[in-house]
Amino acid sequence: MSSAPSPVSGLPDELQRRLGVPDAVLIGLGSMIGAGIFAALAPAARAAGSGLLLGLALAAVIAYCNATASARLAALYPASGGTYVYGRERLGEFWGYLAGWAFVVGKTASCAAMALTVGTYLWPGHAHAIAVAAVVALTAVNCTGIQKSALLTRAIVAIVLVVLAAVVVAALSSSAVDAARLDIGSDATAGGVLQAAGLLFFAFAGYARIATLGEEVRDPARTIPRTIPIALGITLLVYATVAVSVLLVLGPGGLAAAGAPLTDAARAVGADRLVPVVRIGAAVAALGSLLALILGVSRTILAMARDHHLPHALAAVHPKSKVPHRAELLVGAVVAAAAATADVRGAIGFSSFGVLAYYAIANASAWTLSPAEGRPARIIPAVGLVGCLVVALALPLPSVATGTAVLIVGAAVYGIRRVAARWR
């Protein structure tokens, strides 16, 4: 296996290590505690009924395995690109390329979904226009430097946590709470629980952002393995608390039928004054997710451009702000175009499939580590790999079919480039 790639100090395309544990945790939280908690509960309840919490637990187990594998790999290969780098170094160039392809395409769809969530909550009649404006604004923030992005993420996470705490307190202190509604799994099927896990995994996947920012984290060998489990643990605690609270108030059937679960829960307990607060909180949460998503996608594009899998001009790093500004601008332009035309429901399913494929490659890469390289217990990448594949295939058929087709297209592009290179 080849050694970890590391940019040579002083080169113009070197990123600066400015993020410590607190900022890296906040970027992970900003990615995970985002629009997913406002949007994913209802479709998960429709899939699994009272088995929603089982789906959440399964998603958390898979996410933990993925996080552990990603943390060990990121500490060994602290360069931008995440599993694109790990797959390339551990499994071969093709698997790294396929991981990068799945991440960029899938997360670009996720960016569009988050932007549309902002528009839907802030101004439903003009959701697409607001979505495009949000993408333009956050791309501009990202281009000014990674520290400003971390500061904005800190403010967003604080606002979202306050809103979620207000809903939980209102729900648990209400006479509308009925413990019988937590009859976990009584109306669930195995397929429904798996599908719910896939939908809820969409909201957990933000810890990848920490790994893709590996080249901008101080002391990555210590910081990344500490940061990812902390961010994941906090997110799981928040998600479980909110899910239990909403289930106690609405029940599985009411939650499944809810258009905006947290808003409906606030109304059900007579806390109408919380409704506009929840709407604003949902929009802010989506902005936090979008901010971190654009960061992660642009860094993967940077890594792929360095290796000429994408145009090498995208590997440029701005001499002043020290961010990959061309990659940032490209991501912003593509996401803005998608947000102007896309459907949020299809984007979420498609993104989930791509992210699960990405993590399957991460777990396969972690399996190849030796004990001297910090290999986790073998059961962790094994469970992560199998879990990713099973949950991905349990997603709605259109998402599976479209996601598979996109991976095949990516593999074909790679093969064509290889053949063309031999004829030069």
C-alpha positions as CSV (number, residue, x, y, z in Angstrom):
1,M,0.0,0.0,0.0
2,S,1.2,3.5,-0.7
3,S,1.9,6.0,2.0
4,A,-0.4,8.9,2.9
5,P,-0.3,11.7,0.4
6,S,0.8,15.0,1.9
7,P,1.1,18.3,0.1
8,V,4.6,19.7,0.2
9,S,4.9,22.7,2.5
10,G,5.0,26.0,0.7
11,L,3.2,24.9,-2.5
12,P,0.5,27.2,-3.7
13,D,-2.2,24.4,-3.6
14,E,-1.5,23.6,0.1
15,L,-4.4,24.1,2.4
16,Q,-3.8,25.5,5.9
17,R,-4.5,23.5,9.1
18,R,-6.7,26.0,11.0
19,L,-9.4,23.7,12.6
20,G,-9.1,22.3,16.1
21,V,-11.4,19.8,17.8
22,P,-14.2,22.3,18.8
23,D,-14.5,23.7,15.2
24,A,-14.3,20.3,13.6
25,V,-17.0,19.0,15.9
26,L,-19.2,21.9,15.1
27,I,-18.8,21.4,11.4
28,G,-19.8,17.8,11.9
29,L,-22.8,18.8,14.0
30,G,-23.8,21.4,11.5
31,S,-23.8,18.7,8.8
32,M,-25.8,16.2,10.9
33,I,-28.1,18.2,13.1
34,G,-29.6,19.9,10.1
35,A,-32.7,19.6,8.0
36,G,-32.8,15.8,8.4
37,I,-34.3,15.9,11.8
38,F,-37.1,18.2,10.5
39,A,-37.8,16.3,7.3
40,A,-36.8,12.6,7.8
41,L,-39.0,11.6,10.7
42,A,-42.3,11.5,8.8
43,P,-41.1,9.3,5.8
44,A,-39.3,7.0,8.2
45,A,-42.5,6.6,10.2
46,R,-44.4,5.9,7.0
47,A,-41.9,3.2,6.2
48,A,-41.6,1.6,9.7
49,G,-44.5,2.8,11.8
50,S,-43.7,2.3,15.5
51,G,-40.4,0.7,14.3
52,L,-39.0,4.2,13.6
53,L,-36.8,4.0,16.7
54,L,-35.5,0.6,15.6
55,G,-34.6,2.2,12.2
56,L,-32.9,5.1,14.1
57,A,-30.9,2.6,16.2
58,L,-29.8,0.6,13.1
59,A,-28.8,3.8,11.3
60,A,-26.8,4.8,14.3
61,V,-25.0,1.4,14.4
62,I,-24.0,1.7,10.8
63,A,-23.0,5.3,11.2
64,Y,-20.8,4.3,14.2
65,C,-19.0,1.7,12.1
66,N,-18.6,4.1,9.3
67,A,-17.4,6.8,11.6
68,T,-14.8,4.5,13.3
69,A,-13.5,3.3,9.9
70,S,-13.4,6.9,8.6
71,A,-11.6,8.2,11.7
72,R,-8.8,5.6,11.5
73,L,-8.3,6.2,7.8
74,A,-8.4,10.0,8.1
75,A,-5.8,9.9,10.8
76,L,-3.5,7.8,8.5
77,Y,-4.3,9.8,5.3
78,P,-5.0,13.4,6.5
79,A,-5.6,14.9,3.1
80,S,-8.7,16.4,1.5
81,G,-10.9,13.9,-0.3
82,G,-12.0,11.5,2.4
83,T,-12.9,8.0,1.0
84,Y,-11.7,9.1,-2.4
85,V,-8.2,9.1,-0.9
86,Y,-8.7,6.0,1.3
87,G,-10.1,3.8,-1.5
88,R,-7.3,4.9,-3.8
89,E,-4.6,4.1,-1.3
90,R,-6.0,0.9,0.1
91,L,-8.0,-0.7,-2.7
92,G,-6.7,0.8,-5.9
93,E,-7.3,3.8,-8.1
94,F,-10.6,2.6,-9.5
95,W,-12.3,2.2,-6.1
96,G,-11.0,5.6,-4.9
97,Y,-12.4,7.2,-8.1
98,L,-15.8,5.4,-7.7
99,A,-16.0,6.6,-4.0
100,G,-15.3,10.2,-5.1
101,W,-17.8,10.0,-8.0
102,A,-20.5,8.6,-5.6
103,F,-19.8,11.3,-3.1
104,V,-19.7,14.3,-5.5
105,V,-22.8,13.3,-7.4
106,G,-24.8,12.1,-4.4
107,K,-23.9,15.1,-2.2
108,T,-24.6,17.5,-5.0
109,A,-28.1,16.2,-5.0
110,S,-28.2,16.5,-1.2
111,C,-27.1,20.2,-1.5
112,A,-30.0,20.8,-3.8
113,A,-32.4,19.1,-1.4
114,M,-31.1,21.2,1.5
115,A,-31.4,24.4,-0.5
116,L,-35.0,23.6,-1.4
117,T,-35.7,22.9,2.2
118,V,-34.6,26.4,3.0
119,G,-36.9,27.8,0.3
120,T,-39.9,25.7,1.4
121,Y,-39.8,26.8,5.0
122,L,-39.0,30.5,4.4
123,W,-41.2,31.2,1.3
124,P,-43.1,28.2,0.0
125,G,-44.4,30.0,-3.0
126,H,-40.9,30.9,-4.2
127,A,-38.9,27.9,-2.9
128,H,-36.7,27.6,-5.9
129,A,-35.7,31.2,-6.0
130,I,-34.9,31.3,-2.3
131,A,-32.9,28.0,-2.7
132,V,-30.7,29.5,-5.5
133,A,-30.1,32.7,-3.4
134,A,-29.1,30.5,-0.4
135,V,-26.6,28.6,-2.5
136,V,-25.1,31.8,-3.9
137,A,-24.8,33.3,-0.4
138,L,-23.2,30.3,1.2
139,T,-20.8,29.7,-1.6
140,A,-19.6,33.3,-1.1
141,V,-19.1,32.6,2.6
142,N,-17.1,29.5,1.9
143,C,-14.8,31.3,-0.6
144,T,-13.8,33.8,2.1
145,G,-12.0,31.1,4.2
146,I,-12.6,28.0,6.3
147,Q,-12.5,29.9,9.7
148,K,-15.4,32.1,8.7
149,S,-17.4,29.0,7.7
150,A,-16.7,27.4,11.1
151,L,-17.9,30.5,12.9
152,L,-21.1,30.6,10.9
153,T,-21.6,26.9,11.5
154,R,-21.2,27.5,15.3
155,A,-24.0,30.1,15.3
156,I,-26.3,27.8,13.2
157,V,-25.8,24.8,15.5
158,A,-26.6,26.9,18.5
159,I,-29.9,28.2,17.0
160,V,-31.0,24.7,15.9
161,L,-30.3,23.1,19.3
162,V,-32.3,25.8,21.1
163,V,-35.3,25.2,18.7
164,L,-35.1,21.5,19.2
165,A,-34.8,21.8,22.9
166,A,-37.9,24.1,23.0
167,V,-40.0,21.5,21.1
168,V,-38.8,18.6,23.3
169,V,-39.6,20.5,26.5
170,A,-43.0,21.5,25.2
171,A,-43.8,18.0,24.2
172,L,-42.6,16.2,27.3
173,S,-44.4,18.7,29.6
174,S,-47.7,18.3,27.9
175,S,-50.7,16.3,28.9
176,A,-50.9,15.1,25.3
177,V,-48.0,12.7,25.9
178,D,-49.1,9.1,25.8
179,A,-46.4,6.4,26.7
180,A,-48.5,3.8,24.9
181,R,-47.5,5.3,21.6
182,L,-43.9,4.0,22.1
183,D,-45.0,0.4,21.4
184,I,-41.8,0.0,19.4
185,G,-42.0,-2.3,16.4
186,S,-45.6,-3.6,16.9
187,D,-46.6,-2.6,13.3
188,A,-43.2,-2.7,11.7
189,T,-41.7,-5.1,9.1
190,A,-38.0,-5.9,8.5
191,G,-38.1,-4.1,5.2
192,G,-39.8,-1.1,6.7
193,V,-37.2,-0.8,9.4
194,L,-34.4,-1.1,6.8
195,Q,-35.9,1.6,4.7
196,A,-36.4,3.9,7.7
197,A,-32.7,3.3,8.6
198,G,-31.7,4.4,5.1
199,L,-33.8,7.5,5.3
200,L,-32.5,8.4,8.7
201,F,-29.0,7.6,7.7
202,F,-29.2,10.6,5.3
203,A,-29.3,12.8,8.3
204,F,-26.4,11.1,10.1
205,A,-23.9,11.2,7.2
206,G,-22.4,14.6,8.1
207,Y,-19.4,13.3,9.9
208,A,-17.8,12.7,6.5
209,R,-17.3,16.4,6.3
210,I,-14.7,16.2,9.1
211,A,-12.7,13.5,7.2
212,T,-13.0,15.4,3.9
213,L,-11.5,18.5,5.7
214,G,-8.6,16.4,6.9
215,E,-6.0,18.7,5.3
216,E,-7.3,21.7,7.2
217,V,-7.4,20.1,10.7
218,R,-4.6,20.7,13.2
219,D,-2.9,17.5,14.4
220,P,-5.2,15.2,12.4
221,A,-3.9,11.9,13.8
222,R,-5.3,12.9,17.2
223,T,-8.0,15.4,16.3
224,I,-10.0,13.4,13.7
225,P,-10.4,10.1,15.7
226,R,-11.6,12.3,18.7
227,T,-13.9,14.6,16.7
228,I,-16.0,12.1,14.7
229,P,-17.3,10.0,17.6
230,I,-18.0,13.1,19.7
231,A,-20.1,14.7,16.9
232,L,-21.9,11.4,16.1
233,G,-22.7,10.8,19.8
234,I,-24.1,14.2,20.3
235,T,-26.2,13.9,17.2
236,L,-27.6,10.5,18.1
237,L,-28.6,11.8,21.6
238,V,-30.4,14.8,20.0
239,Y,-32.1,12.7,17.3
240,A,-33.3,10.0,19.8
241,T,-34.7,12.6,22.2
242,V,-36.6,14.5,19.5
243,A,-37.9,11.3,17.9
244,V,-39.2,10.0,21.2
245,S,-40.8,13.3,22.0
246,V,-42.7,13.6,18.7
247,L,-43.8,9.9,18.9
248,L,-45.2,10.4,22.4
249,V,-47.3,13.4,21.1
250,L,-48.3,12.3,17.6
251,G,-48.0,8.6,17.7
252,P,-46.7,6.6,14.7
253,G,-49.8,7.2,12.5
254,G,-49.8,10.9,13.3
255,L,-46.1,11.3,12.6
256,A,-46.4,9.3,9.4
257,A,-49.1,11.7,8.1
258,A,-47.3,14.9,9.3
259,G,-46.1,17.3,6.7
260,A,-43.9,19.1,9.1
261,P,-43.5,16.8,12.2
262,L,-42.0,19.3,14.7
263,T,-44.5,22.0,13.7
264,D,-47.4,19.5,14.1
265,A,-46.1,18.4,17.4
266,A,-45.9,22.0,18.7
267,R,-49.5,22.6,17.6
268,A,-50.7,19.3,19.2
269,V,-49.4,20.4,22.6
270,G,-50.9,23.9,22.3
271,A,-47.6,25.6,21.8
272,D,-48.7,27.6,18.7
273,R,-46.1,30.3,19.5
274,L,-43.4,27.8,18.7
275,V,-44.6,27.2,15.2
276,P,-42.9,30.2,13.5
277,V,-39.8,29.5,15.6
278,V,-39.7,25.9,14.3
279,R,-40.1,27.1,10.7
280,I,-37.2,29.5,11.1
281,G,-35.2,26.8,12.9
282,A,-35.8,24.3,10.1
283,A,-34.6,26.9,7.5
284,V,-31.5,27.7,9.6
285,A,-30.8,23.9,10.0
286,A,-31.0,23.4,6.3
287,L,-28.6,26.3,5.8
288,G,-26.1,24.7,8.2
289,S,-26.3,21.4,6.3
290,L,-25.9,23.2,3.0
291,L,-22.9,25.1,4.2
292,A,-21.0,22.0,5.3
293,L,-22.1,20.0,2.3
294,I,-20.6,22.6,-0.1
295,L,-17.4,22.4,1.9
296,G,-17.2,18.6,1.7
297,V,-18.0,18.3,-2.0
298,S,-15.5,21.0,-3.0
299,R,-12.7,19.3,-1.1
300,T,-13.4,16.0,-2.8
301,I,-13.4,17.8,-6.2
302,L,-10.0,19.3,-5.1
303,A,-8.5,15.9,-4.4
304,M,-9.8,14.4,-7.6
305,A,-8.6,17.3,-9.6
306,R,-5.1,17.0,-8.1
307,D,-5.1,13.4,-9.5
308,H,-6.4,14.6,-12.9
309,H,-9.7,12.6,-12.6
310,L,-11.3,16.0,-12.9
311,P,-9.9,19.1,-14.7
312,H,-6.6,20.0,-13.0
313,A,-7.6,23.7,-12.9
314,L,-10.1,22.8,-10.1
315,A,-7.1,22.0,-7.8
316,A,-6.3,25.7,-7.5
317,V,-6.2,27.1,-3.9
318,H,-6.6,30.9,-3.5
319,P,-3.4,32.5,-2.2
320,K,-5.1,34.7,0.3
321,S,-8.1,32.7,1.7
322,K,-6.4,29.3,1.3
323,V,-9.6,27.6,0.0
324,P,-10.1,25.7,-3.3
325,H,-12.1,28.7,-4.8
326,R,-12.6,27.2,-8.3
327,A,-14.0,24.0,-6.9
328,E,-16.2,26.0,-4.5
329,L,-17.5,28.1,-7.4
330,L,-18.2,25.1,-9.6
331,V,-20.1,23.3,-6.8
332,G,-22.1,26.5,-6.2
333,A,-23.0,26.8,-9.8
334,V,-24.1,23.2,-10.2
335,V,-26.1,23.1,-7.0
336,A,-27.8,26.4,-7.9
337,A,-28.9,25.0,-11.2
338,A,-30.1,21.8,-9.6
339,A,-32.0,23.8,-6.9
340,A,-33.7,25.8,-9.5
341,T,-35.2,22.7,-11.1
342,A,-35.0,19.6,-8.8
343,D,-37.6,17.8,-6.7
344,V,-36.5,17.5,-3.0
345,R,-37.9,14.0,-2.4
346,G,-36.1,12.4,-5.3
347,A,-32.9,14.2,-4.4
348,I,-32.9,12.7,-0.9
349,G,-33.3,9.1,-2.0
350,F,-30.7,9.5,-4.7
351,S,-28.3,11.1,-2.3
352,S,-28.7,8.3,0.3
353,F,-27.8,5.6,-2.2
354,G,-24.6,7.5,-3.2
355,V,-23.6,8.1,0.4
356,L,-24.1,4.5,1.4
357,A,-22.0,3.4,-1.6
358,Y,-19.3,5.8,-0.6
359,Y,-19.2,4.4,3.0
360,A,-19.2,0.8,1.8
361,I,-15.9,1.6,0.1
362,A,-14.6,3.3,3.3
363,N,-15.4,0.2,5.3
364,A,-13.7,-2.0,2.7
365,S,-10.6,0.2,2.9
366,A,-10.6,0.1,6.7
367,W,-10.7,-3.8,6.5
368,T,-7.2,-3.7,4.9
369,L,-5.5,-1.8,7.7
370,S,-2.9,-3.6,9.8
371,P,-2.8,-3.4,13.6
372,A,0.2,-1.1,13.3
373,E,-1.9,1.3,11.2
374,G,-4.6,1.5,13.9
375,R,-7.0,-1.0,12.4
376,P,-10.3,-1.2,14.3
377,A,-11.7,-4.5,15.4
378,R,-12.5,-6.4,12.2
379,I,-16.2,-6.7,13.1
380,I,-16.6,-2.9,12.8
381,P,-15.8,-2.5,9.1
382,A,-17.5,-5.8,8.4
383,V,-20.8,-4.6,9.9
384,G,-20.4,-1.2,8.3
385,L,-19.9,-2.7,4.8
386,V,-22.7,-5.2,5.0
387,G,-25.0,-2.6,6.6
388,C,-24.4,0.0,4.0
389,L,-25.1,-2.5,1.1
390,V,-28.3,-3.9,2.7
391,V,-29.7,-0.5,3.6
392,A,-28.9,1.0,0.2
393,L,-30.7,-1.9,-1.6
394,A,-33.7,-1.4,0.8
395,L,-34.2,2.2,-0.4
396,P,-37.2,2.9,-2.8
397,L,-36.7,1.2,-6.1
398,P,-36.3,4.5,-8.2
399,S,-33.5,5.6,-5.9
400,V,-31.7,2.2,-6.2
401,A,-32.1,2.1,-10.0
402,T,-31.0,5.7,-10.5
403,G,-28.1,5.4,-8.1
404,T,-26.9,2.2,-9.7
405,A,-27.1,3.8,-13.2
406,V,-25.0,6.7,-12.0
407,L,-22.3,4.4,-10.6
408,I,-22.2,2.5,-13.8
409,V,-21.8,5.7,-15.8
410,G,-19.0,6.7,-13.5
411,A,-17.2,3.4,-14.0
412,A,-17.7,3.7,-17.7
413,V,-16.1,7.2,-17.7
414,Y,-13.2,5.9,-15.8
415,G,-12.7,3.0,-18.2
416,I,-12.9,5.3,-21.3
417,R,-10.3,7.6,-19.8
418,R,-8.0,4.7,-19.1
419,V,-8.3,3.4,-22.6
420,A,-7.7,6.9,-24.0
421,A,-4.6,7.4,-21.9
422,R,-3.1,4.2,-23.3
423,W,-3.5,5.4,-26.9
424,R,-1.8,8.7,-26.3
